[in-house]
Amino acid sequence: MAKLKLKSKDIRAIGYPEGPVISIAMNIMEKNYKFEKEDSVMNLLRKILESPVEYANDAVLGLIAQRLMDRQTGMIRHRTDRHRVHGTALTRVGRRFRSTTPA
């Protein structure tokens, strides 16, 4: 039996939106359903696309369903932690030093 090789073009053709959900679906399916036929895997992906709520709690397919539900509700996941800028105090000291020293 040959291993499963999915193409992003095929996943987009069944209606999946552009974005990371396609690569997530490809990775999960190729890892967990690698000896299944491509037709059965594509049918499963169609079912997930039609009703992601049914698969949201599934251990394997839940990540695909979660990403689809986030996409459908328009929810964008933002990181809650903000990046910190290091060295601002030092640049202030350096500016002050440069402005007070003669050239």
MOPAC internal coordinates of N, CA, C and O (Angstrom, degrees):
PM7 1SCF
backbone

  N    0.0000 0     0.00 0     0.00 0    0    0    0
  C    1.4485 1     0.00 0     0.00 0    1    0    0
  C    1.5170 1   110.46 1     0.00 0    2    1    0
  O    1.2310 1   121.47 1   -40.46 1    3    2    1
  N    1.2765 1   114.80 1   139.54 1    3    2    1
  C    1.4579 1   120.16 1   179.29 1    5    3    2
  C    1.5227 1   110.09 1   -86.34 1    6    5    3
  O    1.2310 1   121.30 1   -28.16 1    7    6    5
  N    1.3153 1   115.12 1   151.84 1    7    6    5
  C    1.4606 1   119.71 1   177.22 1    9    7    6
  C    1.5152 1   110.21 1   -75.29 1   10    9    7
  O    1.2310 1   121.21 1   -25.20 1   11   10    9
  N    1.2927 1   115.28 1   154.80 1   11   10    9
  C    1.4584 1   122.13 1   179.75 1   13   11   10
  C    1.5192 1   110.33 1   -75.49 1   14   13   11
  O    1.2310 1   120.44 1   -49.93 1   15   14   13
  N    1.3257 1   116.76 1   130.07 1   15   14   13
  C    1.4611 1   122.23 1   175.11 1   17   15   14
  C    1.5248 1   107.57 1  -129.15 1   18   17   15
  O    1.2310 1   120.68 1   -72.27 1   19   18   17
  N    1.3175 1   116.31 1   107.73 1   19   18   17
  C    1.4595 1   121.34 1   178.99 1   21   19   18
  C    1.5187 1   109.97 1   -94.09 1   22   21   19
  O    1.2310 1   121.36 1   -26.66 1   23   22   21
  N    1.3233 1   115.00 1   153.34 1   23   22   21
  C    1.4621 1   120.95 1   176.44 1   25   23   22
  C    1.5197 1   108.03 1  -116.85 1   26   25   23
  O    1.2310 1   120.97 1   -37.86 1   27   26   25
  N    1.3181 1   115.75 1   142.14 1   27   26   25
  C    1.4606 1   119.63 1   179.92 1   29   27   26
  C    1.5194 1   110.93 1   -63.38 1   30   29   27
  O    1.2310 1   120.14 1   149.99 1   31   30   29
  N    1.3111 1   117.33 1   -30.01 1   31   30   29
  C    1.4604 1   121.62 1   177.99 1   33   31   30
  C    1.5342 1   110.83 1   -61.91 1   34   33   31
  O    1.2310 1   120.55 1   139.82 1   35   34   33
  N    1.3323 1   116.55 1   -40.18 1   35   34   33
  C    1.4621 1   120.30 1   179.31 1   37   35   34
  C    1.5273 1   111.52 1   -68.99 1   38   37   35
  O    1.2310 1   120.50 1   142.32 1   39   38   37
  N    1.3215 1   116.64 1   -37.68 1   39   38   37
  C    1.4652 1   120.25 1  -179.97 1   41   39   38
  C    1.5233 1   110.05 1   -69.82 1   42   41   39
  O    1.2310 1   120.08 1   141.02 1   43   42   41
  N    1.3209 1   117.46 1   -38.98 1   43   42   41
  C    1.4632 1   120.63 1   175.37 1   45   43   42
  C    1.5202 1   111.34 1   -64.53 1   46   45   43
  O    1.2310 1   120.48 1   146.20 1   47   46   45
  N    1.3293 1   116.69 1   -33.80 1   47   46   45
  C    1.4634 1   121.18 1  -178.07 1   49   47   46
  C    1.5265 1   112.40 1   -65.84 1   50   49   47
  O    1.2310 1   119.48 1   152.26 1   51   50   49
  N    1.3313 1   118.59 1   -27.74 1   51   50   49
  C    1.4631 1   119.38 1   178.97 1   53   51   50
  C    1.5274 1   112.15 1   -87.04 1   54   53   51
  O    1.2310 1   120.24 1   178.47 1   55   54   53
  N    1.3350 1   117.15 1    -1.53 1   55   54   53
  C    1.4508 1   119.86 1   172.35 1   57   55   54
  C    1.5116 1   116.72 1   116.35 1   58   57   55
  O    1.2310 1   119.53 1  -174.28 1   59   58   57
  N    1.3112 1   118.50 1     5.72 1   59   58   57
  C    1.4660 1   120.00 1   179.05 1   61   59   58
  C    1.5222 1   109.79 1   -70.27 1   62   61   59
  O    1.2310 1   120.07 1   -39.72 1   63   62   61
  N    1.3385 1   117.48 1   140.28 1   63   62   61
  C    1.4657 1   120.44 1  -179.46 1   65   63   62
  C    1.5248 1   111.24 1   -74.46 1   66   65   63
  O    1.2310 1   121.30 1   -24.33 1   67   66   65
  N    1.3206 1   115.12 1   155.67 1   67   66   65
  C    1.4611 1   120.58 1   175.92 1   69   67   66
  C    1.5234 1   109.09 1   -62.90 1   70   69   67
  O    1.2310 1   120.51 1   -35.30 1   71   70   69
  N    1.2976 1   116.62 1   144.70 1   71   70   69
  C    1.4486 1   120.33 1   176.01 1   73   71   70
  C    1.5091 1   112.12 1   134.99 1   74   73   71
  O    1.2310 1   120.76 1    10.82 1   75   74   73
  N    1.3083 1   116.15 1  -169.18 1   75   74   73
  C    1.4614 1   120.95 1  -174.79 1   77   75   74
  C    1.5252 1   113.99 1   -67.66 1   78   77   75
  O    1.2310 1   119.95 1   163.15 1   79   78   77
  N    1.3280 1   117.70 1   -16.85 1   79   78   77
  C    1.4600 1   119.67 1  -178.97 1   81   79   78
  C    1.5289 1   111.26 1   -63.01 1   82   81   79
  O    1.2310 1   119.92 1   151.23 1   83   82   81
  N    1.3129 1   117.75 1   -28.77 1   83   82   81
  C    1.4641 1   120.61 1   179.64 1   85   83   82
  C    1.5249 1   110.55 1   -68.64 1   86   85   83
  O    1.2310 1   120.08 1   132.04 1   87   86   85
  N    1.3067 1   117.44 1   -47.96 1   87   86   85
  C    1.4683 1   119.35 1  -179.74 1   89   87   86
  C    1.5287 1   111.20 1   -68.59 1   90   89   87
  O    1.2310 1   120.29 1   146.52 1   91   90   89
  N    1.3202 1   117.06 1   -33.48 1   91   90   89
  C    1.4664 1   119.94 1   176.47 1   93   91   90
  C    1.5217 1   109.69 1   -64.02 1   94   93   91
  O    1.2310 1   120.57 1   134.88 1   95   94   93
  N    1.3333 1   116.51 1   -45.12 1   95   94   93
  C    1.4663 1   120.81 1   179.31 1   97   95   94
  C    1.5286 1   110.58 1   -62.82 1   98   97   95
  O    1.2310 1   120.38 1   137.05 1   99   98   97
  N    1.3183 1   116.89 1   -42.95 1   99   98   97
  C    1.4674 1   119.75 1   179.41 1  101   99   98
  C    1.5207 1   111.34 1   -61.62 1  102  101   99
  O    1.2310 1   120.37 1   133.81 1  103  102  101
  N    1.3159 1   116.90 1   -46.19 1  103  102  101
  C    1.4682 1   120.60 1  -178.61 1  105  103  102
  C    1.5210 1   111.94 1   -64.17 1  106  105  103
  O    1.2310 1   120.33 1   134.37 1  107  106  105
  N    1.3174 1   116.97 1   -45.63 1  107  106  105
  C    1.4631 1   120.19 1  -178.31 1  109  107  106
  C    1.5161 1   111.14 1   -64.89 1  110  109  107
  O    1.2310 1   120.68 1   135.65 1  111  110  109
  N    1.3167 1   116.31 1   -44.35 1  111  110  109
  C    1.4611 1   119.45 1  -178.19 1  113  111  110
  C    1.5263 1   112.00 1   -68.45 1  114  113  111
  O    1.2310 1   120.16 1   139.06 1  115  114  113
  N    1.3202 1   117.30 1   -40.94 1  115  114  113
  C    1.4595 1   119.58 1   179.93 1  117  115  114
  C    1.5236 1   111.63 1   -69.42 1  118  117  115
  O    1.2310 1   120.22 1   152.58 1  119  118  117
  N    1.3056 1   117.18 1   -27.42 1  119  118  117
  C    1.4634 1   120.13 1   179.73 1  121  119  118
  C    1.5290 1   111.81 1   -81.49 1  122  121  119
  O    1.2310 1   120.37 1   134.50 1  123  122  121
  N    1.3296 1   116.90 1   -45.50 1  123  122  121
  C    1.4633 1   120.39 1  -172.34 1  125  123  122
  C    1.5273 1   114.87 1   -96.94 1  126  125  123
  O    1.2310 1   119.97 1   161.06 1  127  126  125
  N    1.2964 1   117.65 1   -18.94 1  127  126  125
  C    1.4606 1   121.28 1  -178.82 1  129  127  126
  C    1.5312 1   110.25 1  -124.94 1  130  129  127
  O    1.2310 1   120.07 1  -140.79 1  131  130  129
  N    1.3065 1   117.47 1    39.21 1  131  130  129
  C    1.4598 1   120.39 1  -170.39 1  133  131  130
  C    1.5209 1   114.20 1   -70.05 1  134  133  131
  O    1.2310 1   119.25 1   160.43 1  135  134  133
  N    1.3269 1   119.03 1   -19.57 1  135  134  133
  C    1.4596 1   120.01 1   180.00 1  137  135  134
  C    1.5222 1   112.35 1  -108.34 1  138  137  135
  O    1.2310 1   120.28 1  -168.05 1  139  138  137
  N    1.3164 1   117.07 1    11.95 1  139  138  137
  C    1.4597 1   121.69 1   175.58 1  141  139  138
  C    1.5194 1   109.65 1   -86.10 1  142  141  139
  O    1.2310 1   121.06 1   -18.99 1  143  142  141
  N    1.3192 1   115.58 1   161.01 1  143  142  141
  C    1.4650 1   119.50 1   177.12 1  145  143  142
  C    1.5231 1   109.21 1   -76.30 1  146  145  143
  O    1.2310 1   121.45 1   -30.21 1  147  146  145
  N    1.3240 1   114.83 1   149.79 1  147  146  145
  C    1.4634 1   120.15 1  -176.86 1  149  147  146
  C    1.5253 1   111.69 1   -61.83 1  150  149  147
  O    1.2310 1   120.06 1   143.74 1  151  150  149
  N    1.3262 1   117.50 1   -36.26 1  151  150  149
  C    1.4689 1   120.48 1   179.99 1  153  151  150
  C    1.5248 1   111.76 1   -62.78 1  154  153  151
  O    1.2310 1   120.19 1   137.24 1  155  154  153
  N    1.3235 1   117.23 1   -42.76 1  155  154  153
  C    1.4678 1   119.75 1  -179.40 1  157  155  154
  C    1.5275 1   111.20 1   -68.66 1  158  157  155
  O    1.2310 1   120.31 1   144.01 1  159  158  157
  N    1.3244 1   117.02 1   -35.99 1  159  158  157
  C    1.4641 1   121.00 1   178.39 1  161  159  158
  C    1.5310 1   110.14 1   -68.15 1  162  161  159
  O    1.2310 1   120.35 1   138.52 1  163  162  161
  N    1.3275 1   116.94 1   -41.48 1  163  162  161
  C    1.4660 1   120.21 1   178.59 1  165  163  162
  C    1.5286 1   110.74 1   -66.18 1  166  165  163
  O    1.2310 1   120.08 1   143.21 1  167  166  165
  N    1.3280 1   117.46 1   -36.79 1  167  166  165
  C    1.4650 1   119.95 1   175.83 1  169  167  166
  C    1.5210 1   111.30 1   -64.06 1  170  169  167
  O    1.2310 1   120.43 1   140.45 1  171  170  169
  N    1.3169 1   116.79 1   -39.55 1  171  170  169
  C    1.4598 1   120.64 1   177.19 1  173  171  170
  C    1.5289 1   110.97 1   -64.73 1  174  173  171
  O    1.2310 1   120.39 1   139.27 1  175  174  173
  N    1.3157 1   116.86 1   -40.73 1  175  174  173
  C    1.4699 1   120.27 1   177.50 1  177  175  174
  C    1.5301 1   110.92 1   -64.97 1  178  177  175
  O    1.2310 1   119.91 1   144.21 1  179  178  177
  N    1.3274 1   117.77 1   -35.79 1  179  178  177
  C    1.4735 1   121.01 1   175.66 1  181  179  178
  C    1.5284 1   110.59 1   -63.18 1  182  181  179
  O    1.2310 1   120.90 1   136.65 1  183  182  181
  N    1.3372 1   115.89 1   -43.35 1  183  182  181
  C    1.4726 1   119.88 1   179.66 1  185  183  182
  C    1.5232 1   110.99 1   -62.82 1  186  185  183
  O    1.2310 1   120.53 1   140.21 1  187  186  185
  N    1.3286 1   116.59 1   -39.79 1  187  186  185
  C    1.4678 1   120.21 1   178.44 1  189  187  186
  C    1.5226 1   109.91 1   -64.86 1  190  189  187
  O    1.2310 1   120.37 1   140.17 1  191  190  189
  N    1.3230 1   116.90 1   -39.83 1  191  190  189
  C    1.4569 1   121.31 1   179.96 1  193  191  190
  C    1.5267 1   111.67 1   -66.29 1  194  193  191
  O    1.2310 1   120.44 1   140.85 1  195  194  193
  N    1.3294 1   116.77 1   -39.15 1  195  194  193
  C    1.4623 1   120.79 1  -178.81 1  197  195  194
  C    1.5234 1   112.31 1   -69.83 1  198  197  195
  O    1.2310 1   120.35 1   139.83 1  199  198  197
  N    1.3220 1   116.94 1   -40.17 1  199  198  197
  C    1.4701 1   119.48 1  -178.69 1  201  199  198
  C    1.5305 1   110.07 1  -141.60 1  202  201  199
  O    1.2310 1   120.26 1   -99.30 1  203  202  201
  N    1.3231 1   117.10 1    80.70 1  203  202  201
  C    1.4646 1   119.80 1  -178.40 1  205  203  202
  C    1.5288 1   113.46 1   -68.65 1  206  205  203
  O    1.2310 1   119.95 1   159.13 1  207  206  205
  N    1.3340 1   117.71 1   -20.87 1  207  206  205
  C    1.4679 1   120.52 1  -179.46 1  209  207  206
  C    1.5254 1   110.78 1   -63.42 1  210  209  207
  O    1.2310 1   120.36 1   144.78 1  211  210  209
  N    1.3272 1   116.91 1   -35.22 1  211  210  209
  C    1.4678 1   120.57 1  -179.48 1  213  211  210
  C    1.5277 1   112.25 1   -66.33 1  214  213  211
  O    1.2310 1   120.34 1   152.21 1  215  214  213
  N    1.3112 1   116.95 1   -27.79 1  215  214  213
  C    1.4600 1   121.08 1  -176.51 1  217  215  214
  C    1.5295 1   112.80 1  -103.38 1  218  217  215
  O    1.2310 1   119.75 1  -176.24 1  219  218  217
  N    1.3097 1   118.09 1     3.76 1  219  218  217
  C    1.4635 1   121.10 1  -174.70 1  221  219  218
  C    1.5222 1   113.10 1   -62.14 1  222  221  219
  O    1.2310 1   120.06 1   146.51 1  223  222  221
  N    1.3229 1   117.48 1   -33.49 1  223  222  221
  C    1.4666 1   120.47 1  -177.98 1  225  223  222
  C    1.5209 1   112.90 1   -97.08 1  226  225  223
  O    1.2310 1   119.86 1  -174.72 1  227  226  225
  N    1.3097 1   117.88 1     5.28 1  227  226  225
  C    1.4563 1   122.00 1   179.11 1  229  227  226
  C    1.5265 1   109.21 1   -70.27 1  230  229  227
  O    1.2310 1   120.73 1   -40.79 1  231  230  229
  N    1.3173 1   116.21 1   139.21 1  231  230  229
  C    1.4668 1   120.59 1  -176.70 1  233  231  230
  C    1.5233 1   112.36 1   -67.24 1  234  233  231
  O    1.2310 1   119.97 1   145.18 1  235  234  233
  N    1.3230 1   117.66 1   -34.82 1  235  234  233
  C    1.4618 1   120.77 1  -176.30 1  237  235  234
  C    1.5201 1   111.28 1   -96.20 1  238  237  235
  O    1.2310 1   120.53 1   132.55 1  239  238  237
  N    1.3181 1   116.59 1   -47.45 1  239  238  237
  C    1.4629 1   121.04 1  -172.43 1  241  239  238
  C    1.5295 1   113.04 1   -93.25 1  242  241  239
  O    1.2310 1   119.99 1  -179.78 1  243  242  241
  N    1.3112 1   117.63 1     0.22 1  243  242  241
  C    1.4582 1   121.44 1  -176.67 1  245  243  242
  C    1.5181 1   114.21 1   -62.95 1  246  245  243
  O    1.2310 1   119.96 1   145.40 1  247  246  245
  N    1.3261 1   117.69 1   -34.60 1  247  246  245
  C    1.4638 1   120.34 1  -178.96 1  249  247  246
  C    1.5295 1   111.21 1   -66.58 1  250  249  247
  O    1.2310 1   120.69 1   140.02 1  251  250  249
  N    1.3217 1   116.28 1   -39.98 1  251  250  249
  C    1.4658 1   119.64 1   176.97 1  253  251  250
  C    1.5224 1   109.88 1   -63.22 1  254  253  251
  O    1.2310 1   120.95 1   134.61 1  255  254  253
  N    1.3267 1   115.79 1   -45.39 1  255  254  253
  C    1.4629 1   120.37 1  -179.04 1  257  255  254
  C    1.5256 1   111.04 1   -63.99 1  258  257  255
  O    1.2310 1   119.97 1   138.63 1  259  258  257
  N    1.3237 1   117.67 1   -41.37 1  259  258  257
  C    1.4669 1   120.58 1   178.97 1  261  259  258
  C    1.5209 1   111.22 1   -61.19 1  262  261  259
  O    1.2310 1   120.36 1   135.33 1  263  262  261
  N    1.3254 1   116.91 1   -44.67 1  263  262  261
  C    1.4656 1   120.43 1   179.56 1  265  263  262
  C    1.5231 1   111.44 1   -63.91 1  266  265  263
  O    1.2310 1   120.62 1   141.95 1  267  266  265
  N    1.3264 1   116.43 1   -38.05 1  267  266  265
  C    1.4670 1   119.16 1   177.56 1  269  267  266
  C    1.5175 1   111.74 1   -67.49 1  270  269  267
  O    1.2310 1   120.19 1   140.78 1  271  270  269
  N    1.3277 1   117.25 1   -39.22 1  271  270  269
  C    1.4628 1   120.22 1   179.07 1  273  271  270
  C    1.5202 1   110.66 1   -67.51 1  274  273  271
  O    1.2310 1   120.02 1   140.31 1  275  274  273
  N    1.3357 1   117.58 1   -39.69 1  275  274  273
  C    1.4644 1   120.59 1   176.28 1  277  275  274
  C    1.5169 1   110.47 1   -60.87 1  278  277  275
  O    1.2310 1   121.02 1   139.73 1  279  278  277
  N    1.3027 1   115.65 1   -40.27 1  279  278  277
  C    1.4645 1   121.05 1  -178.34 1  281  279  278
  C    1.5327 1   110.39 1   -68.93 1  282  281  279
  O    1.2310 1   120.22 1   140.69 1  283  282  281
  N    1.3431 1   117.19 1   -39.31 1  283  282  281
  C    1.4575 1   121.04 1  -178.09 1  285  283  282
  C    1.5187 1   112.15 1   -70.87 1  286  285  283
  O    1.2310 1   120.15 1   144.41 1  287  286  285
  N    1.3161 1   117.33 1   -35.59 1  287  286  285
  C    1.4561 1   120.08 1  -179.21 1  289  287  286
  C    1.5200 1   111.76 1   -83.51 1  290  289  287
  O    1.2310 1   120.49 1   172.39 1  291  290  289
  N    1.3135 1   116.66 1    -7.61 1  291  290  289
  C    1.4581 1   120.05 1   179.99 1  293  291  290
  C    1.5054 1   112.81 1    79.24 1  294  293  291
  O    1.2310 1   120.57 1  -167.53 1  295  294  293
  N    1.3017 1   116.52 1    12.47 1  295  294  293
  C    1.4547 1   120.74 1  -178.47 1  297  295  294
  C    1.5223 1   109.30 1   -80.04 1  298  297  295
  O    1.2310 1   121.05 1   -51.46 1  299  298  297
  N    1.2886 1   115.59 1   128.54 1  299  298  297
  C    1.4555 1   121.09 1   177.42 1  301  299  298
  C    1.5208 1   107.07 1  -111.81 1  302  301  299
  O    1.2310 1   121.38 1   -51.16 1  303  302  301
  N    1.2919 1   114.97 1   128.84 1  303  302  301
  C    1.4584 1   118.66 1  -179.40 1  305  303  302
  C    1.5180 1   109.45 1   -82.19 1  306  305  303
  O    1.2310 1   121.38 1   -59.58 1  307  306  305
  N    1.3067 1   114.96 1   120.42 1  307  306  305
  C    1.4604 1   120.66 1   177.08 1  309  307  306
  C    1.5160 1   108.55 1  -107.84 1  310  309  307
  O    1.2310 1   121.47 1   -32.10 1  311  310  309
  N    1.2832 1   114.80 1   147.90 1  311  310  309
  C    1.4528 1   118.60 1   174.68 1  313  311  310
  C    1.5140 1   108.01 1   -75.55 1  314  313  311
  O    1.2310 1   120.93 1   -42.71 1  315  314  313
  N    1.3150 1   115.82 1   137.29 1  315  314  313
  C    1.4525 1   119.49 1  -177.84 1  317  315  314
  C    1.5213 1   111.95 1   -84.45 1  318  317  315
  O    1.2310 1   120.29 1   156.90 1  319  318  317
  N    1.3102 1   117.05 1   -23.10 1  319  318  317
  C    1.4583 1   118.05 1   179.95 1  321  319  318
  C    1.5270 1   109.39 1   -86.97 1  322  321  319
  O    1.2310 1   120.96 1   -40.91 1  323  322  321
  N    1.2738 1   115.77 1   139.09 1  323  322  321
  C    1.4629 1   121.69 1   179.87 1  325  323  322
  C    1.5226 1   108.50 1   -96.80 1  326  325  323
  O    1.2310 1   121.00 1   -27.69 1  327  326  325
  N    1.2929 1   115.70 1   152.31 1  327  326  325
  C    1.4511 1   118.56 1   178.45 1  329  327  326
  C    1.5291 1   109.27 1   -80.06 1  330  329  327
  O    1.2310 1   121.73 1   -31.66 1  331  330  329
  N    1.2918 1   114.30 1   148.34 1  331  330  329
  C    1.4554 1   119.75 1  -179.56 1  333  331  330
  C    1.5188 1   108.45 1  -105.26 1  334  333  331
  O    1.2310 1   121.17 1   -36.27 1  335  334  333
  N    1.3014 1   115.37 1   143.73 1  335  334  333
  C    1.4539 1   121.39 1   176.56 1  337  335  334
  C    1.5148 1   107.27 1   -99.43 1  338  337  335
  O    1.2310 1   121.42 1   -62.68 1  339  338  337
  N    1.3072 1   114.89 1   117.32 1  339  338  337
  C    1.4625 1   119.68 1  -178.57 1  341  339  338
  C    1.5218 1   109.67 1   -95.41 1  342  341  339
  O    1.2310 1   121.07 1   -35.54 1  343  342  341
  N    1.3081 1   115.57 1   144.46 1  343  342  341
  C    1.4419 1   120.53 1   174.69 1  345  343  342
  C    1.5092 1   114.64 1    94.91 1  346  345  343
  O    1.2310 1   119.09 1  -175.57 1  347  346  345
  N    1.3287 1   119.35 1     4.43 1  347  346  345
  C    1.4576 1   119.48 1  -178.91 1  349  347  346
  C    1.5263 1   111.24 1   -67.17 1  350  349  347
  O    1.2310 1   120.13 1   145.21 1  351  350  349
  N    1.3206 1   117.37 1   -34.79 1  351  350  349
  C    1.4651 1   119.70 1   178.84 1  353  351  350
  C    1.5273 1   110.28 1   -66.99 1  354  353  351
  O    1.2310 1   120.66 1   142.50 1  355  354  353
  N    1.3057 1   116.35 1   -37.50 1  355  354  353
  C    1.4623 1   119.60 1   179.89 1  357  355  354
  C    1.5276 1   111.60 1   -69.04 1  358  357  355
  O    1.2310 1   120.24 1   144.14 1  359  358  357
  N    1.3180 1   117.15 1   -35.86 1  359  358  357
  C    1.4640 1   117.97 1   179.70 1  361  359  358
  C    1.5171 1   110.63 1   -70.39 1  362  361  359
  O    1.2310 1   120.38 1   147.48 1  363  362  361
  N    1.3301 1   116.87 1   -32.52 1  363  362  361
  C    1.4643 1   118.72 1   176.33 1  365  363  362
  C    1.5228 1   110.54 1   -64.80 1  366  365  363
  O    1.2310 1   120.43 1   137.96 1  367  366  365
  N    1.3388 1   116.79 1   -42.04 1  367  366  365
  C    1.4605 1   121.00 1   178.72 1  369  367  366
  C    1.5163 1   109.41 1   -64.61 1  370  369  367
  O    1.2310 1   120.05 1   137.88 1  371  370  369
  N    1.3138 1   117.50 1   -42.12 1  371  370  369
  C    1.4581 1   120.88 1   179.75 1  373  371  370
  C    1.5144 1   111.81 1   -64.13 1  374  373  371
  O    1.2310 1   120.10 1   140.75 1  375  374  373
  N    1.3199 1   117.41 1   -39.25 1  375  374  373
  C    1.4667 1   120.50 1   177.85 1  377  375  374
  C    1.5164 1   110.77 1   -64.50 1  378  377  375
  O    1.2310 1   121.15 1   137.39 1  379  378  377
  N    1.3170 1   115.41 1   -42.61 1  379  378  377
  C    1.4577 1   119.54 1   179.85 1  381  379  378
  C    1.5218 1   110.18 1   -63.94 1  382  381  379
  O    1.2310 1   120.57 1   139.14 1  383  382  381
  N    1.3350 1   116.52 1   -40.86 1  383  382  381
  C    1.4597 1   120.18 1  -179.86 1  385  383  382
  C    1.5303 1   110.83 1   -65.71 1  386  385  383
  O    1.2310 1   120.16 1   137.22 1  387  386  385
  N    1.3350 1   117.30 1   -42.78 1  387  386  385
  C    1.4624 1   120.05 1   179.82 1  389  387  386
  C    1.5080 1   112.59 1   -65.60 1  390  389  387
  O    1.2310 1   120.72 1   146.72 1  391  390  389
  N    1.3381 1   116.22 1   -33.28 1  391  390  389
  C    1.4603 1   118.24 1  -176.98 1  393  391  390
  C    1.5238 1   111.81 1   -77.70 1  394  393  391
  O    1.2310 1   119.30 1   158.14 1  395  394  393
  N    1.3448 1   118.94 1   -21.86 1  395  394  393
  C    1.4536 1   120.48 1  -178.16 1  397  395  394
  C    1.5149 1   112.94 1   -95.74 1  398  397  395
  O    1.2310 1   118.97 1   164.16 1  399  398  397
  N    1.3061 1   119.57 1   -15.84 1  399  398  397
  C    1.4660 1   120.02 1  -178.52 1  401  399  398
  C    1.5262 1   109.63 1   -90.56 1  402  401  399
  O    1.2310 1   120.97 1   -38.71 1  403  402  401
  N    1.3302 1   115.74 1   141.29 1  403  402  401
  C    1.4610 1   118.87 1   179.08 1  405  403  402
  C    1.5337 1   110.91 1   -71.78 1  406  405  403
  O    1.2310 1   120.72 1   -28.09 1  407  406  405
  N    1.2770 1   116.22 1   151.91 1  407  406  405
  C    1.4543 1   121.35 1  -178.63 1  409  407  406
  C    1.4969 1   113.77 1   -81.29 1  410  409  407
  O    1.2310 1   120.10 1   180.00 1  411  410  409

